Amino acid sequence: MNARHVLVLALLGLMGVYVAWFGKQPVPVAELLVFALPPLLLAFGALRGMRTAAFWAGVLALAWFSHGIMVAWSRPPERGYALAEVALSLVVIFASSLPGLRARFGGKKPKA
């Protein structure tokens, strides 16, 4: 399994967390559009091999991480969802950065 597949699975998992978390609201349309739709669209883009999808997933994952930490700290009843959001956002950050890290640090150094 390569980094792109891990990224897609993490984005779909994050979308699932948001649907389970916010789907209980009386009218969850706004929450689902703001939270669940971006990971779904980015997962489709990453699955198609769009490099910008991985970049934007990494950028948005920083916001998802911050949101999860803030909710886990301030709202104990929602802590489980928030910690799942934190864990999956870290996977998204790592999976979106891995190809660049491999390109930068994975090759053999030229001999002097």
C-alpha positions as CSV (number, residue, x, y, z in Angstrom):
1,M,0.0,0.0,0.0
2,N,1.5,3.3,-1.0
3,A,1.2,6.8,0.5
4,R,-1.6,7.8,-1.9
5,H,-3.8,4.8,-0.8
6,V,-3.2,5.6,2.8
7,L,-4.1,9.3,2.1
8,V,-7.3,8.3,0.4
9,L,-8.3,5.9,3.3
10,A,-7.5,8.5,5.9
11,L,-9.5,11.1,4.1
12,L,-12.5,8.8,3.8
13,G,-12.1,7.8,7.4
14,L,-12.1,11.5,8.4
15,M,-15.2,12.0,6.3
16,G,-16.8,9.1,8.1
17,V,-16.0,10.6,11.5
18,Y,-17.5,13.9,10.5
19,V,-20.7,12.2,9.2
20,A,-21.0,10.2,12.5
21,W,-20.2,13.3,14.6
22,F,-22.4,15.9,12.9
23,G,-25.0,13.7,11.3
24,K,-26.9,13.6,14.6
25,Q,-27.7,17.3,14.3
26,P,-31.3,18.3,13.5
27,V,-30.3,20.0,10.3
28,P,-26.7,18.8,9.5
29,V,-26.4,20.3,6.1
30,A,-24.0,23.2,6.9
31,E,-21.8,21.0,9.1
32,L,-21.6,18.2,6.5
33,L,-20.8,20.7,3.7
34,V,-18.1,22.4,5.8
35,F,-16.5,19.3,7.4
36,A,-17.4,16.1,5.4
37,L,-17.4,17.4,1.8
38,P,-13.8,18.6,1.6
39,P,-12.2,15.3,2.7
40,L,-14.5,13.4,0.2
41,L,-13.5,15.7,-2.7
42,L,-9.8,15.5,-1.8
43,A,-10.0,11.7,-1.6
44,F,-11.4,11.6,-5.1
45,G,-8.7,13.9,-6.3
46,A,-6.0,11.9,-4.6
47,L,-7.4,8.7,-6.0
48,R,-7.2,10.2,-9.5
49,G,-3.5,11.1,-8.9
50,M,-3.9,14.9,-8.7
51,R,-0.9,16.3,-6.9
52,T,-2.7,19.4,-5.7
53,A,-5.2,17.2,-3.9
54,A,-2.5,15.8,-1.6
55,F,-1.1,19.3,-1.0
56,W,-4.5,20.7,-0.1
57,A,-5.3,17.7,2.1
58,G,-2.1,18.4,4.0
59,V,-2.9,22.1,4.4
60,L,-6.5,21.4,5.5
61,A,-5.3,18.6,7.9
62,L,-3.5,21.3,9.9
63,A,-6.8,23.0,10.5
64,W,-8.5,19.7,11.2
65,F,-5.8,18.9,13.7
66,S,-6.2,22.2,15.5
67,H,-10.0,21.8,15.5
68,G,-9.7,18.3,17.0
69,I,-7.3,19.5,19.8
70,M,-9.5,22.4,20.6
71,V,-12.7,20.3,20.8
72,A,-11.0,17.5,22.8
73,W,-9.8,20.1,25.3
74,S,-13.0,22.1,25.7
75,R,-15.9,19.6,25.1
76,P,-15.4,16.3,27.0
77,P,-18.6,14.6,25.6
78,E,-17.2,15.0,22.1
79,R,-13.6,14.0,23.0
80,G,-13.8,10.6,21.2
81,Y,-14.7,12.2,17.9
82,A,-12.2,14.9,18.3
83,L,-9.3,12.5,19.1
84,A,-10.3,10.4,16.0
85,E,-10.1,13.7,14.0
86,V,-6.7,14.4,15.5
87,A,-5.3,10.9,14.7
88,L,-6.7,10.9,11.1
89,S,-5.4,14.4,10.4
90,L,-1.9,13.3,11.5
91,V,-2.2,10.4,9.1
92,V,-3.3,12.8,6.3
93,I,-0.4,15.1,7.0
94,F,2.1,12.3,7.0
95,A,0.7,10.5,3.9
96,S,0.5,13.8,1.9
97,S,4.1,14.7,2.9
98,L,5.7,11.3,2.4
99,P,6.3,11.4,-1.4
100,G,8.1,14.8,-1.0
101,L,10.1,13.5,2.0
102,R,11.1,10.4,0.0
103,A,12.2,12.5,-2.9
104,R,14.2,14.8,-0.7
105,F,15.8,12.4,1.7
106,G,15.3,8.9,0.1
107,G,17.9,9.0,-2.7
108,K,21.5,8.1,-2.5
109,K,23.9,11.0,-2.0
110,P,26.4,11.6,-4.7
111,K,29.9,10.7,-3.7
112,A,32.3,13.6,-3.4
